[in-house]
């Protein structure tokens, strides 16, 4: 299935980091209580349309790693894979 975001929305694949205690014990994914704040952009929409009808393109590109607000994106599940859909304003930074 191919997902194409609309307007200024961005499809993100969340990156779950392994949690490790100080003594080196790896904690399982089920111990995570909060949504990840880092992800990889899969697809972007065309951009936001102003009231004058002009489209402001999105500055981000597929493949970039980004940091986003913790509770801004919406969670979706497609073919047993979890994704997030966020607006461009929810993206805080690009990781280089």
N, C-alpha and C positions, 0 to 999 in steps of 0.2 A: 504494500500500500504506500502511495506517495502522498505526503502531507505538504501542502503549500500554504504558508501563513498569509493572512490578509492584512491590509493596512500596515501599521507599524509594529506588527507582531513578529516574534522571533521564536523558532522552534529550537529547543536546547536539550541536549542529552546530558543529564546530570552526571557529574563525576563524584563517586563516593570514595572518600579517603578511608584507608584502613586506620582504625584507631589502635594505638599502641600505648600500653601503660609504661611507666618509668622503668619497670623491671623487664620490659620486652615482651609482655604477653599481648597477643593480638586479640582484640575484642571482635566478636562476630557482628555482621551487619544488623542483626536484629536488636542489638544494643543501642543502635542509633535512634535518638528520639526526635531529632530535628532534621528538617530538609537541608540538603547540601546547598552551599552557596557558590559552587563552582561548576562550570559545565562547558561543553563544546557545542558551538552553533552548528546546527544541521541545515537549517533553511531560514531565509528571511523574506518578509513581505516586501511589496513594492515601495512602501513608505506612507507617511501620513498625508492626507489630503487636507489642505487648508479650506477655509470658508470661501475663498476666491477660486477654488478648484485646482490650485497648483499642488503638485505632489512633491513633498520634501523627502528625498531618498534616505534610506537607512544607511548609516555610516559603517555598519558591521558587515562581515562576510562569513559565509559558511567555512568551517574549519578553525575559526578563531576560538581560543579558550577565554572565557569571561567570568567575572565575578558579578553576582546579581543579588538583589535584596532577598532576604530570607523568605518573606511571606508574600512577595509580589507575584511570582509566576503561578499559573494554574497547572495542576498535575493532570496528565492524560496517560492512558495506556493503550498502545496500539500493538496488536499481535504479540502479546506478552512482554512488551518492552515499555519501560516508563520514560516519558518525556515531560518537558515543561514548556509552556507557552507563556512568554513574557512580552511586555511592551518594551520599546527601546528605552523608555525612561526608567525601567527597572534595572537596566544594565549599569553597573557602577564603574567597571574598568575592564580593559583587555589585558590578559596575561601574556607577556612576551617572553 
